[in-house]
Amino acid sequence: MPITVGAIRKQRADVVKTSVNLRIKAKFKQAIVNLHKKVTKANLAKAFSLLDRAAKKHTIHPNKASRLKSRLAKLVSASKKK
């Protein structure tokens, strides 16, 4: 248990930040799953938007967002060639 007032406040803030981060991660992971199920430009745009937002909010590292976006774009371009 935290003892100081600052530690109590930090713990409370951490609980809020964790719940927000989990919601953000769940949204972009679901968008990626939707893109894998149905490869469309609209699903790609939605996934890109959510990944950019997660990187901007420091939920995930910007390089991770970039890597995932690259792989998703490659997936869409490969499905177009078929």
C-alpha positions in Angstrom: 0.0 0.0 0.0 1.3 3.5 -0.8 1.9 5.6 2.2 2.6 9.2 1.0 -0.1 11.4 -0.5 1.9 11.6 -3.7 2.1 7.8 -4.0 -1.6 7.5 -3.5 -2.3 10.0 -6.2 0.2 8.3 -8.5 -1.5 4.9 -7.9 -4.9 6.4 -8.7 -3.6 8.0 -11.9 -1.9 4.8 -13.0 -5.2 2.9 -12.7 -6.9 5.4 -15.0 -4.0 5.4 -17.5 -3.9 1.6 -17.6 -7.6 1.4 -18.4 -7.3 4.0 -21.1 -4.3 2.3 -22.6 -6.0 -1.1 -22.6 -9.0 0.4 -24.4 -6.8 2.0 -27.0 -4.9 -1.2 -27.6 -8.1 -3.3 -27.8 -9.4 -0.9 -30.5 -6.4 -1.1 -32.8 -6.0 -4.8 -32.3 -9.6 -5.4 -33.3 -9.1 -3.1 -36.3 -6.2 -5.3 -37.4 -8.2 -8.5 -36.9 -11.0 -6.9 -39.0 -8.5 -6.0 -41.7 -7.2 -9.6 -41.8 -10.7 -10.9 -42.1 -11.8 -8.5 -44.9 -9.0 -6.7 -46.7 -10.3 -3.4 -47.9 -9.0 0.2 -48.2 -11.6 1.3 -45.6 -10.4 -1.2 -43.0 -6.8 -0.3 -43.8 -7.5 3.4 -43.2 -9.3 2.7 -39.9 -6.4 0.6 -38.7 -3.9 3.3 -39.7 -5.9 5.9 -37.9 -6.1 3.9 -34.7 -2.4 3.0 -34.8 -1.4 6.6 -35.4 -3.6 7.7 -32.5 -2.1 5.0 -30.2 1.4 6.2 -31.1 0.5 9.8 -30.5 -0.8 9.0 -27.1 2.3 7.1 -26.2 0.4 3.9 -25.7 2.7 2.1 -28.2 6.1 3.1 -29.5 5.9 5.1 -32.8 8.2 2.6 -34.5 5.9 -0.3 -33.6 3.0 1.6 -35.1 5.1 2.2 -38.2 6.1 -1.5 -38.4 2.5 -2.6 -38.1 1.3 -0.1 -40.7 4.0 -1.3 -43.1 2.9 -5.0 -42.7 -0.8 -4.1 -43.1 -0.1 -2.1 -46.3 1.9 -5.0 -47.6 -1.0 -7.3 -46.9 -3.4 -5.1 -48.8 -1.1 -4.7 -51.8 -0.5 -8.5 -51.9 -4.3 -9.2 -51.9 -4.8 -6.7 -54.7 -2.3 -8.6 -56.9 -4.2 -11.8 -56.6 
